[in-house]
Amino acid sequence: MKNPPTFARRLQFTSPVRWLLPVLLLLLFLSVLFWLPWQARQMESNERQEQLIADTLWVEQTIRFQLARNEESLFNLGTDIAKGTVPPAGVHERLQQMLRNGRELQRVIWLDTSGQVRASSDHTLSQETHFSALSLTAGDNARRLHRGQYAQPAQQSGFPDAPPGAMLMDYHQPLFGGQQYIGSLVATYQVSSLLDEMVPWWFAQDNQISLIDRDDKVLARRAAAGPGHGVYTHKRALDVPGANITLFTDSVKSQPKLLPNLLVGSVIALSLGLLWSLLALWRHISRRLTAEGALRQQMLFRTAMENSLVTGMRARDLEGRVTYVNPAFCQMVGYSSEEILGRLPPMPYWAPEAMDEYQQRFAKALAGNVTPQFETHFQRPDGTRVPVLIFEAPLVDKNGKQTGWMGSVLDISDRKRVEELNRQQQEKLQTSARLATMGELASMLAHELNQPLAAISSYTTGALNLINRASDSGQPVQTTILKPALEQASAQAQRAGQIIRSVHDFVRKSEPQRQDIAIRSLVDGIRALIDLQARKFYVTVVEEIAPELPLLHADPVMIEQVLLNLTRNAIEAMQDAAPGRRIMRLRASYDAQQEMVTVDVIDQGHGIPKDVAERLFSPFFSTKAEGMGMGLNICRTAIEFHGGALTFAPNPAGGTIFTFSVPAVPRTVTYHATNA
């Protein structure tokens, strides 16, 4: 047999790989064994050095900030002395204040042009003050340069409070009146106090801090935790004009030790890795066969799951060609998968009237601007229209590259039918509510019409009597008497007609239609009906409508119904109130933060008990014997339909405040109000 079996060839191929992997792991183990501890030690050492540098910079900035603050204080004092705005006694007080504020200062004195002391922070100082040669040189430089100068630190006498051998540093601030030298302010620092007062304790516990000159001579030193080891050090020059001082830090920490647990952990981890690799090689073939069987099972399960979905699934490539559809999609559009797969637009299930919309959306998808969610219609072969909701998302392969689009399609026919049924029911409820309202207004309408009709009858009877008397006496009719009576009769007839027209206009409105309209127009449209109810119970209506309110984008019929129901309830709530309290306020304002127009209907009636308030908006709940209990429920539904809210609250003056809000048209857009 020339060609060995397939299994033998595979074994020969995998045999070198099986032994090569342990060898590579062993080499890796040896490399890590030598490299990892050294690298960890080097990283820790670098971190300690970087931390020391950062802390040294912080200490240097702290010392320099304090020196700069003292320099500024001396400069300001020198300016006041030159201007003569501070007396000598005041100079002494300010020098003492500087000494109290800066513990690092040993003394502060004011010298005149001859070097005599004019004022000092310490009264015990003699009038003759001796300075070191370095200090005198710094004073001369300060006068020559017209700015403050530091002297190189040196030992000085005449300071009983300073410890023996302490290094002192003078700062000379020259004083000038114009261009004329008038003296100097000299501040003396104890160099060791700079470290004691300005270096934090936590930094001193980890480091030895020294101030050295240009020859590395130690001027002052602070070693709270002992001398440094010289492993981690850093030098930072203090930027003081005239003096050469360097801040030198020496950490007390030594080189980090190698971590023994790191080595142990590395050996265990790599040993486990070797064992795992050997076992993995022997189990590779069996796992592969198991994985292939599991993959077949997953594919069968996925196919069965996709076939049982009621949601249509559709996949398209980057050119728009249909590459996959499930049975639910085929059942939805009425075409088989063979009739759809591989086709490019236009698709057979596209409705003819929406062809342009499909083409535009398809062009956007090809440009990479897919619409994630939209509604449209599909057409079956028999012409049936199917409303669908489509979710589109990019189809990405395992490498993260987009290969097309995946769409989920939902048949929303049932939802559309429910929405249409709800809309029709809402219209019926609104119509029923208006008819119920007119039924309640019928008695008031009869009462209201009785007055103008009685007045018409009275005026016409009087006019006829005048005509009869004139005919019996043979005299002409006096038009000056007859004309006012006929005018009054005509006015009463117009009044009755206006009442009837208002009721007729309100009843005949039925079809909901949103439009941009002013709240003033809505109130004026039903004001006659409001007044009709108010006169029956002797209620005064007060309007408080803010000027220049934005328009509402709302259905006028619904908002009028809400206003009429709320005002009627408010008027009826005050029928037993005292005459002086029968005032209903109709208030409208604009909430700029919420972009809402808010309307308040305020009465001063009997209020709403707590047990009634809990069920106030429940359907078929009413406190009136003849009420149906649908008025407030319909009002709240109408307001929520517009995106607003209807609430109520007790009136502090007695009674109840009903408030509803409706979204306003943005002020940036100009609209023309439509009369309701």
C-alpha positions as CSV (number, residue, x, y, z in Angstrom):
1,M,0.0,0.0,0.0
2,K,1.7,3.1,-1.2
3,N,-0.5,5.7,0.5
4,P,-0.9,5.3,4.3
5,P,-4.4,5.6,5.8
6,T,-5.7,9.0,6.6
7,F,-5.5,8.5,10.4
8,A,-1.8,7.5,10.1
9,R,-1.0,10.5,8.0
10,R,-2.7,12.8,10.6
11,L,-0.8,11.1,13.4
12,Q,2.5,11.6,11.6
13,F,1.7,15.2,11.1
14,T,0.7,16.0,14.6
15,S,3.5,14.0,16.3
16,P,6.2,16.7,15.9
17,V,3.8,19.4,17.1
18,R,2.9,17.3,20.1
19,W,6.5,17.2,21.3
20,L,7.4,20.7,20.1
21,L,4.9,22.4,22.4
22,P,6.3,21.1,25.7
23,V,9.8,22.1,24.6
24,L,8.6,25.6,23.8
25,L,6.9,25.8,27.2
26,L,10.1,24.7,28.9
27,L,12.1,27.4,27.2
28,L,9.5,29.9,28.1
29,F,9.6,28.8,31.7
30,L,13.4,29.3,31.8
31,S,13.1,32.7,30.2
32,V,10.5,33.8,32.6
33,L,12.4,32.4,35.5
34,F,15.3,34.8,34.8
35,W,13.4,37.7,33.4
36,L,10.3,38.2,35.5
37,P,12.0,38.7,38.9
38,W,14.5,41.1,37.5
39,Q,11.8,43.0,35.6
40,A,9.6,43.3,38.7
41,R,12.6,44.6,40.7
42,Q,13.5,47.1,38.0
43,M,9.9,48.4,37.8
44,E,9.7,48.8,41.6
45,S,13.0,50.6,41.6
46,N,11.9,53.0,38.8
47,E,8.6,53.7,40.6
48,R,10.5,54.6,43.8
49,Q,12.8,56.9,41.9
50,E,10.0,58.6,40.1
51,Q,8.0,59.0,43.4
52,L,11.1,60.5,45.0
53,I,11.6,63.0,42.2
54,A,7.9,64.0,42.3
55,D,8.0,64.5,46.1
56,T,11.3,66.5,45.8
57,L,9.7,68.8,43.3
58,W,6.7,69.3,45.5
59,V,8.9,70.2,48.5
60,E,11.0,72.6,46.4
61,Q,7.9,74.3,45.2
62,T,6.6,74.6,48.8
63,I,9.8,76.3,50.0
64,R,10.0,78.6,47.0
65,F,6.3,79.6,47.5
66,Q,6.9,80.5,51.1
67,L,10.0,82.5,50.1
68,A,8.1,84.3,47.4
69,R,5.3,85.2,49.8
70,N,7.8,86.7,52.2
71,E,9.4,88.6,49.3
72,E,6.0,90.0,48.3
73,S,5.3,91.1,51.9
74,L,8.7,92.9,52.1
75,F,8.1,94.5,48.7
76,N,4.7,95.8,49.7
77,L,6.0,97.1,53.0
78,G,8.9,98.8,51.2
79,T,6.4,100.5,48.8
80,D,4.4,101.8,51.7
81,I,7.6,103.1,53.4
82,A,8.8,104.8,50.2
83,K,5.4,106.5,49.9
84,G,5.4,107.5,53.5
85,T,2.0,105.9,54.2
86,V,3.1,104.0,57.2
87,P,4.7,105.5,60.4
88,P,7.9,104.0,62.0
89,A,5.7,102.4,64.7
90,G,3.5,100.9,62.1
91,V,6.6,99.5,60.4
92,H,7.6,97.8,63.6
93,E,4.2,96.2,64.0
94,R,4.3,94.9,60.4
95,L,7.8,93.5,60.9
96,Q,6.6,91.6,64.0
97,Q,3.6,90.3,62.1
98,M,5.9,88.9,59.4
99,L,8.0,87.2,62.0
100,R,4.9,85.6,63.6
101,N,3.6,84.4,60.2
102,G,6.9,83.0,59.0
103,R,8.5,80.7,61.6
104,E,11.5,80.3,59.3
105,L,12.4,84.0,59.7
106,Q,15.0,84.8,62.4
107,R,14.5,88.6,62.2
108,V,13.3,91.4,59.9
109,I,14.9,94.9,60.1
110,W,14.6,98.3,58.3
111,L,17.9,100.1,57.6
112,D,18.4,103.6,56.5
113,T,21.0,104.7,53.8
114,S,23.8,104.7,56.4
115,G,23.0,101.2,57.6
116,Q,21.4,102.2,60.9
117,V,18.4,100.3,62.1
118,R,15.2,102.3,61.8
119,A,12.8,99.6,62.9
120,S,13.1,95.9,63.8
121,S,11.0,92.9,64.6
122,D,13.0,92.7,67.9
123,H,13.4,95.7,70.1
124,T,16.5,94.2,71.8
125,L,18.6,94.4,68.8
126,S,21.3,97.0,68.9
127,Q,21.3,100.0,66.5
128,E,24.6,98.7,65.0
129,T,24.0,95.5,63.1
130,H,26.8,93.5,61.6
131,F,26.5,91.6,58.4
132,S,28.7,89.0,56.9
133,A,30.7,89.9,53.8
134,L,28.4,87.7,51.7
135,S,25.4,89.6,53.0
136,L,26.9,93.0,52.3
137,T,27.7,91.9,48.8
138,A,24.0,90.8,48.3
139,G,22.9,94.2,49.7
140,D,25.1,96.1,47.1
141,N,23.8,93.9,44.3
142,A,20.2,94.6,45.4
143,R,20.7,98.4,45.3
144,R,22.5,98.1,41.9
145,L,19.8,95.8,40.4
146,H,16.9,97.6,42.1
147,R,15.4,94.2,43.2
148,G,15.7,91.9,46.1
149,Q,18.7,89.6,46.4
150,Y,19.6,86.7,48.7
151,A,23.0,86.3,50.3
152,Q,24.8,83.0,50.3
153,P,24.1,81.3,53.7
154,A,26.8,81.8,56.4
155,Q,27.3,81.9,60.1
156,Q,26.5,85.2,61.8
157,S,26.7,86.5,65.4
158,G,24.2,88.5,67.3
159,F,21.3,86.0,67.2
160,P,20.9,84.5,70.7
161,D,17.9,82.4,69.6
162,A,19.9,80.7,66.9
163,P,21.7,77.4,67.8
164,P,25.5,77.5,67.7
165,G,26.9,77.1,64.2
166,A,23.5,77.7,62.5
167,M,23.6,78.9,58.9
168,L,21.7,82.1,58.3
169,M,20.7,83.7,55.0
170,D,19.8,87.3,54.5
171,Y,17.4,88.7,52.0
172,H,17.9,92.4,51.0
173,Q,15.0,94.3,49.6
174,P,16.1,97.8,48.5
175,L,13.9,100.8,49.0
176,F,13.8,103.6,46.5
177,G,12.0,107.0,46.4
178,G,11.8,107.4,42.7
179,Q,15.4,106.7,41.6
180,Q,16.9,107.6,45.0
181,Y,18.0,104.9,47.4
182,I,16.4,105.4,50.8
183,G,17.2,102.3,52.7
184,S,16.7,98.5,52.8
185,L,14.5,95.8,54.4
186,V,16.6,92.8,55.5
187,A,15.0,89.5,56.4
188,T,17.2,86.8,58.0
189,Y,16.3,83.1,57.5
190,Q,17.6,80.3,59.6
191,V,18.4,77.7,56.9
192,S,17.5,74.7,59.0
193,S,14.1,76.2,59.8
194,L,13.3,76.1,56.0
195,L,13.4,72.3,56.3
196,D,11.9,72.0,59.7
197,E,8.9,74.2,58.9
198,M,8.2,73.4,55.2
199,V,9.1,69.7,54.7
200,P,6.1,67.5,55.7
201,W,6.7,64.8,58.3
202,W,5.7,61.9,56.0
203,F,8.4,63.0,53.5
204,A,11.0,63.3,56.3
205,Q,10.2,59.8,57.5
206,D,11.2,58.3,54.2
207,N,14.1,60.6,53.2
208,Q,17.1,62.5,54.4
209,I,16.7,66.1,53.2
210,S,19.6,68.5,52.9
211,L,20.3,72.0,51.6
212,I,23.8,72.2,50.1
213,D,25.8,74.9,48.3
214,R,27.6,74.8,45.0
215,D,30.5,72.9,46.6
216,D,28.1,70.3,48.1
217,K,28.7,71.6,51.5
218,V,25.7,70.9,53.8
219,L,24.0,74.0,55.0
220,A,21.2,72.3,56.8
221,R,19.9,68.7,57.1
222,R,16.8,66.9,58.4
223,A,17.0,63.2,58.9
224,A,14.0,62.1,61.0
225,A,14.4,58.4,60.0
226,G,18.2,58.3,59.9
227,P,20.7,58.8,57.0
228,G,19.9,57.9,53.5
229,H,21.3,54.9,51.7
230,G,22.3,56.7,48.5
231,V,20.3,54.4,46.3
232,Y,17.5,56.8,45.4
233,T,18.6,60.4,45.3
234,H,17.6,63.6,43.6
235,K,18.9,67.2,43.5
236,R,16.8,70.2,42.8
237,A,18.2,73.8,42.7
238,L,16.2,76.4,44.7
239,D,15.5,79.4,42.4
240,V,16.6,82.1,44.8
241,P,18.2,85.2,43.2
242,G,21.7,85.9,44.5
243,A,22.3,82.5,46.3
244,N,23.2,79.1,45.1
245,I,21.3,76.5,47.1
246,T,20.3,73.0,46.1
247,L,17.7,70.7,47.7
248,F,19.2,67.2,48.0
249,T,17.0,64.2,49.0
250,D,18.4,60.8,49.8
251,S,15.9,58.0,50.4
252,V,16.3,55.7,53.4
253,K,15.0,52.8,51.3
254,S,17.3,50.2,49.9
255,Q,17.1,48.2,46.7
256,P,13.9,46.1,46.5
257,K,14.2,42.4,47.2
258,L,13.1,39.7,44.8
259,L,9.7,38.3,45.6
260,P,10.0,34.5,46.3
261,N,6.3,33.9,45.9
262,L,6.6,35.2,42.4
263,L,9.0,32.5,41.5
264,V,6.9,29.8,43.2
265,G,3.8,31.1,41.4
266,S,5.6,31.1,38.0
267,V,6.8,27.5,38.5
268,I,3.3,26.2,39.5
269,A,1.6,28.1,36.6
270,L,4.0,26.9,34.0
271,S,3.9,23.4,35.3
272,L,0.2,23.3,35.1
273,G,0.5,24.7,31.6
274,L,2.8,21.9,30.6
275,L,0.4,19.3,32.0
276,W,-2.6,20.9,30.3
277,S,-0.8,21.0,27.0
278,L,0.0,17.3,27.1
279,L,-3.6,16.4,28.0
280,A,-4.9,18.7,25.4
281,L,-2.9,17.1,22.6
282,W,-4.3,13.6,23.5
283,R,-7.9,14.9,23.7
284,H,-7.7,17.1,20.6
285,I,-9.1,14.6,18.2
286,S,-12.0,13.5,20.5
287,R,-12.9,17.1,21.3
288,R,-12.9,18.0,17.6
289,L,-15.3,15.2,16.8
290,T,-17.5,16.2,19.7
291,A,-17.5,19.8,18.5
292,E,-18.5,18.8,15.0
293,G,-21.4,16.8,16.3
294,A,-22.5,19.6,18.6
295,L,-22.2,22.1,15.7
296,R,-24.5,19.9,13.6
297,Q,-27.0,19.7,16.5
298,Q,-26.9,23.5,16.9
299,M,-27.5,24.1,13.2
300,L,-30.5,21.7,13.3
301,F,-31.8,23.5,16.4
302,R,-31.3,26.9,14.9
303,T,-33.1,25.9,11.7
304,A,-36.0,24.5,13.7
305,M,-36.2,27.6,15.8
306,E,-36.2,30.0,12.8
307,N,-38.9,27.9,11.1
308,S,-41.1,28.2,14.2
309,L,-40.8,32.0,14.6
310,V,-43.9,34.1,13.9
311,T,-41.5,37.1,13.2
312,G,-40.4,37.4,9.6
313,M,-36.6,37.3,9.1
314,R,-34.9,38.7,6.0
315,A,-31.2,39.0,5.2
316,R,-29.8,41.1,2.3
317,D,-26.2,41.6,1.1
318,L,-24.5,44.9,0.5
319,E,-26.1,45.1,-3.0
320,G,-29.6,44.6,-1.7
321,R,-29.9,41.0,-2.9
322,V,-32.1,38.8,-0.6
323,T,-29.9,36.0,0.8
324,Y,-32.2,34.5,3.5
325,V,-35.9,34.4,4.4
326,N,-37.6,32.3,7.0
327,P,-41.1,30.6,6.6
328,A,-42.8,33.3,8.6
329,F,-41.7,36.0,6.1
330,C,-42.8,33.9,3.2
331,Q,-46.2,33.4,4.8
332,M,-46.4,37.1,5.5
333,V,-45.8,38.3,1.9
334,G,-47.5,35.3,0.2
335,Y,-44.4,34.3,-1.9
336,S,-42.2,31.2,-1.6
337,S,-38.5,31.4,-0.7
338,E,-37.6,30.3,-4.2
339,E,-39.4,33.4,-5.6
340,I,-37.6,35.8,-3.3
341,L,-34.0,34.5,-2.7
342,G,-31.4,36.0,-5.0
343,R,-33.6,38.8,-6.2
344,L,-32.6,42.5,-6.4
345,P,-35.1,45.3,-5.9
346,P,-37.9,46.0,-6.8
347,M,-39.4,43.2,-4.8
348,P,-42.6,41.5,-5.9
349,Y,-44.2,42.2,-2.5
350,W,-43.7,46.0,-2.7
351,A,-47.0,47.9,-2.9
352,P,-47.2,50.0,-6.1
353,E,-48.3,53.2,-4.3
354,A,-45.3,53.1,-2.0
355,M,-42.7,52.2,-4.7
356,D,-40.9,55.6,-4.4
357,E,-40.7,55.3,-0.7
358,Y,-39.2,51.8,-1.0
359,Q,-36.6,53.0,-3.6
360,Q,-35.5,56.0,-1.4
361,R,-35.1,53.8,1.7
362,F,-33.2,51.2,-0.4
363,A,-30.9,53.9,-1.7
364,K,-30.2,55.1,1.8
365,A,-29.4,51.5,2.9
366,L,-26.9,51.1,0.1
367,A,-25.2,54.4,1.2
368,G,-24.9,52.9,4.7
369,N,-27.6,55.1,6.3
370,V,-30.2,52.4,7.1
371,T,-33.4,53.3,9.0
372,P,-33.4,51.2,12.1
373,Q,-37.2,51.0,12.5
374,F,-40.1,52.0,10.3
375,E,-43.6,51.0,9.3
376,T,-44.7,50.3,5.8
377,H,-47.1,48.0,3.8
378,F,-46.4,44.8,1.9
379,Q,-48.7,43.5,-0.9
380,R,-49.5,39.8,-1.3
381,P,-50.1,38.3,-4.8
382,D,-53.9,38.5,-4.3
383,G,-53.6,42.3,-3.7
384,T,-54.1,42.2,0.1
385,R,-52.2,44.9,1.9
386,V,-50.3,43.9,5.1
387,P,-49.1,46.6,7.5
388,V,-45.7,45.7,8.9
389,L,-43.1,47.0,11.4
390,I,-39.5,46.5,10.2
391,F,-36.3,46.6,12.3
392,E,-33.1,46.8,10.3
393,A,-29.6,46.2,11.6
394,P,-26.1,45.7,10.0
395,L,-25.2,42.0,9.4
396,V,-21.6,41.5,10.7
397,D,-19.5,38.4,10.2
398,K,-17.1,36.9,12.8
399,N,-14.3,39.3,11.8
400,G,-16.5,42.4,12.5
401,K,-16.9,43.2,8.8
402,Q,-20.4,44.2,7.6
403,T,-21.7,41.8,5.0
404,G,-25.3,43.1,4.6
405,W,-28.4,43.9,6.6
406,M,-30.6,41.8,8.8
407,G,-34.3,42.7,9.1
408,S,-37.0,41.5,11.5
409,V,-40.6,42.0,10.1
410,L,-43.7,42.1,12.3
411,D,-47.2,41.8,11.0
412,I,-49.0,44.7,12.8
413,S,-52.5,44.1,11.2
414,D,-54.0,43.3,14.6
415,R,-52.4,46.3,16.3
416,K,-53.7,48.7,13.5
417,R,-57.2,47.3,13.9
418,V,-57.1,47.9,17.7
419,E,-55.8,51.4,17.2
420,E,-58.6,52.2,14.7
421,L,-61.1,50.7,17.1
422,N,-59.8,52.8,20.0
423,R,-59.9,55.9,17.8
424,Q,-63.5,55.3,16.9
425,Q,-64.4,54.6,20.5
426,Q,-62.7,57.8,21.6
427,E,-64.7,59.7,19.0
428,K,-67.9,58.1,20.2
429,L,-67.1,59.0,23.8
430,Q,-66.4,62.6,22.9
431,T,-69.6,62.8,21.0
432,S,-71.6,61.2,23.9
433,A,-69.9,63.5,26.4
434,R,-71.0,66.6,24.4
435,L,-74.5,65.3,24.0
436,A,-74.7,64.5,27.8
437,T,-73.4,68.0,28.4
438,M,-76.1,69.5,26.2
439,G,-78.7,67.4,28.0
440,E,-77.7,69.0,31.3
441,L,-77.7,72.4,29.6
442,A,-81.2,71.9,28.2
443,S,-83.0,73.1,31.4
444,M,-80.7,76.1,31.7
445,L,-81.3,76.8,27.9
446,A,-85.0,76.8,28.4
447,H,-84.7,79.1,31.4
448,E,-82.4,81.5,29.5
449,L,-84.6,81.6,26.4
450,N,-87.7,82.3,28.5
451,Q,-86.5,85.7,29.4
452,P,-85.8,87.1,25.9
453,L,-89.0,85.5,24.6
454,A,-91.0,87.0,27.4
455,A,-89.4,90.4,26.7
456,I,-90.2,90.1,23.0
457,S,-93.8,89.3,23.7
458,S,-94.1,92.2,26.1
459,Y,-92.5,94.7,23.7
460,T,-94.6,93.5,20.7
461,T,-97.8,93.6,22.8
462,G,-97.0,97.2,23.8
463,A,-96.4,98.1,20.2
464,L,-99.7,96.6,19.1
465,N,-101.5,98.5,21.9
466,L,-100.0,101.8,20.7
467,I,-101.1,101.0,17.1
468,N,-104.6,100.1,18.2
469,R,-105.1,103.2,20.3
470,A,-103.8,105.4,17.4
471,S,-106.3,103.7,15.0
472,D,-109.2,104.1,17.4
473,S,-108.5,107.8,17.9
474,G,-107.7,108.4,14.3
475,Q,-104.3,109.9,15.1
476,P,-101.0,108.8,13.5
477,V,-98.8,106.3,15.3
478,Q,-96.0,108.0,17.3
479,T,-92.8,106.4,15.9
480,T,-90.7,107.9,18.7
481,I,-92.6,105.7,21.2
482,L,-92.9,102.7,18.9
483,K,-89.3,102.5,17.7
484,P,-87.6,101.8,21.1
485,A,-90.0,99.0,21.8
486,L,-89.3,97.3,18.5
487,E,-85.5,97.8,18.9
488,Q,-85.7,96.1,22.3
489,A,-87.7,93.3,20.9
490,S,-85.1,92.9,18.1
491,A,-82.2,92.8,20.6
492,Q,-83.9,90.1,22.7
493,A,-84.5,88.1,19.5
494,Q,-80.8,88.4,18.6
495,R,-79.9,87.3,22.1
496,A,-82.0,84.2,21.9
497,G,-80.6,83.4,18.5
498,Q,-77.0,83.8,19.7
499,I,-77.7,81.3,22.5
500,I,-79.2,78.8,20.1
501,R,-76.2,79.2,17.7
502,S,-73.7,78.7,20.4
503,V,-75.3,75.4,21.4
504,H,-75.7,74.3,17.8
505,D,-72.0,75.1,16.9
506,F,-70.9,73.1,20.0
507,V,-73.0,70.0,19.1
508,R,-72.1,69.8,15.4
509,K,-68.4,69.6,16.0
510,S,-67.3,65.9,15.9
511,E,-64.2,65.1,13.8
512,P,-61.0,65.4,15.8
513,Q,-58.5,67.6,14.0
514,R,-55.3,69.2,15.6
515,Q,-54.4,72.7,14.7
516,D,-52.5,75.7,16.0
517,I,-54.9,77.8,18.1
518,A,-54.7,80.3,20.9
519,I,-56.2,79.5,24.3
520,R,-58.1,82.9,24.1
521,S,-59.9,81.7,21.0
522,L,-61.0,78.5,22.7
523,V,-62.3,80.4,25.7
524,D,-64.1,82.9,23.5
525,G,-65.7,80.1,21.5
526,I,-67.5,78.6,24.6
527,R,-67.8,81.8,26.7
528,A,-71.5,82.0,25.9
529,L,-72.1,78.5,27.2
530,I,-70.1,79.2,30.3
531,D,-72.0,82.4,31.0
532,L,-75.3,80.5,30.4
533,Q,-74.4,78.1,33.3
534,A,-72.9,80.9,35.5
535,R,-76.1,83.1,35.3
536,K,-78.2,80.2,36.5
537,F,-76.3,80.0,39.8
538,Y,-75.4,83.7,40.0
539,V,-71.6,83.0,39.6
540,T,-69.2,85.6,38.4
541,V,-66.6,84.5,35.9
542,V,-63.1,86.1,36.1
543,E,-60.6,85.6,33.4
544,E,-56.8,85.8,34.1
545,I,-55.3,84.9,30.8
546,A,-51.7,86.1,30.4
547,P,-50.9,88.1,27.3
548,E,-48.9,86.8,24.3
549,L,-49.3,83.1,25.3
550,P,-47.9,80.7,22.7
551,L,-50.3,78.8,20.5
552,L,-51.5,75.2,21.3
553,H,-51.2,72.4,18.8
554,A,-54.4,70.6,19.8
555,D,-57.9,69.5,18.8
556,P,-60.2,72.5,19.6
557,V,-63.2,70.3,20.1
558,M,-61.5,68.2,22.8
559,I,-60.0,71.2,24.7
560,E,-63.4,73.0,24.5
561,Q,-65.1,69.9,26.0
562,V,-62.5,69.9,28.8
563,L,-63.0,73.6,29.6
564,L,-66.8,73.3,29.5
565,N,-66.8,70.2,31.8
566,L,-64.4,71.8,34.3
567,T,-66.2,75.2,34.4
568,R,-69.6,73.5,34.8
569,N,-68.3,71.4,37.7
570,A,-66.8,74.6,39.3
571,I,-70.0,76.5,38.9
572,E,-72.2,73.8,40.4
573,A,-69.8,73.3,43.3
574,M,-70.5,76.9,44.4
575,Q,-74.4,76.8,44.2
576,D,-74.6,76.6,48.0
577,A,-71.8,79.0,48.7
578,A,-72.4,82.6,50.0
579,P,-73.2,85.1,47.2
580,G,-69.9,86.9,47.8
581,R,-67.9,83.7,47.3
582,R,-69.5,82.7,44.0
583,I,-66.5,83.6,41.9
584,M,-64.9,81.3,39.4
585,R,-61.5,82.1,38.1
586,L,-60.2,80.9,34.7
587,R,-56.4,81.4,34.6
588,A,-54.0,80.6,31.8
589,S,-50.2,80.9,31.9
590,Y,-47.0,79.5,30.2
591,D,-44.5,77.2,31.8
592,A,-41.3,78.0,29.8
593,Q,-39.3,75.1,31.4
594,Q,-41.8,72.5,30.5
595,E,-42.9,74.3,27.3
596,M,-46.6,73.9,28.4
597,V,-49.6,76.2,28.5
598,T,-51.3,75.6,31.9
599,V,-54.9,76.4,32.5
600,D,-56.4,76.6,36.0
601,V,-60.2,76.5,36.8
602,I,-60.5,77.7,40.4
603,D,-63.7,77.7,42.4
604,Q,-64.6,78.6,46.0
605,G,-67.1,75.8,46.6
606,H,-67.4,73.0,49.1
607,G,-64.1,71.2,48.0
608,I,-63.6,67.5,47.4
609,P,-63.6,65.0,50.3
610,K,-60.7,62.6,50.6
611,D,-62.7,59.5,49.9
612,V,-64.1,61.1,46.7
613,A,-60.7,62.4,45.6
614,E,-59.3,58.9,45.5
615,R,-61.9,57.8,42.9
616,L,-62.5,61.1,41.2
617,F,-61.2,60.1,37.8
618,S,-62.6,56.5,37.9
619,P,-65.1,55.7,35.1
620,F,-68.8,55.7,36.1
621,F,-68.1,57.3,39.4
622,S,-70.1,60.4,40.1
623,T,-71.4,62.4,43.2
624,K,-74.4,63.7,41.2
625,A,-77.6,61.7,41.2
626,E,-78.1,62.3,37.5
627,G,-74.5,62.0,36.5
628,M,-72.9,59.2,34.4
629,G,-69.4,59.5,36.0
630,M,-67.6,59.9,32.6
631,G,-67.0,63.6,32.5
632,L,-63.6,63.9,34.3
633,N,-62.4,60.5,33.0
634,I,-63.0,61.7,29.4
635,C,-61.3,65.1,30.2
636,R,-58.2,63.3,31.5
637,T,-58.1,61.0,28.5
638,A,-58.4,64.0,26.1
639,I,-55.6,65.9,27.9
640,E,-53.3,62.8,28.0
641,F,-54.0,62.3,24.3
642,H,-52.4,65.7,23.7
643,G,-49.3,64.8,25.9
644,G,-50.4,66.8,28.9
645,A,-51.8,66.1,32.4
646,L,-55.0,66.9,34.3
647,T,-54.7,67.3,38.1
648,F,-56.5,68.9,41.0
649,A,-55.6,70.4,44.4
650,P,-57.4,72.1,47.3
651,N,-57.8,75.9,46.9
652,P,-56.2,77.7,50.0
653,A,-59.1,80.1,49.9
654,G,-61.6,77.2,50.0
655,G,-62.8,75.1,47.1
656,T,-60.8,73.3,44.4
657,I,-58.3,74.1,41.7
658,F,-58.4,71.9,38.5
659,T,-55.2,72.3,36.4
660,F,-54.5,70.9,32.9
661,S,-51.5,71.5,30.7
662,V,-51.1,71.2,26.9
663,P,-47.9,71.3,24.9
664,A,-47.2,74.7,23.3
665,V,-46.0,75.4,19.8
666,P,-42.3,76.5,19.9
667,R,-42.0,80.3,19.9
668,T,-39.3,80.1,17.2
669,V,-42.0,79.2,14.7
670,T,-44.6,81.8,13.7
671,Y,-48.2,80.6,13.6
672,H,-51.6,82.2,13.0
673,A,-54.2,81.4,15.6
674,T,-57.4,79.7,14.3
675,N,-60.7,80.5,15.9
676,A,-62.5,77.5,17.3
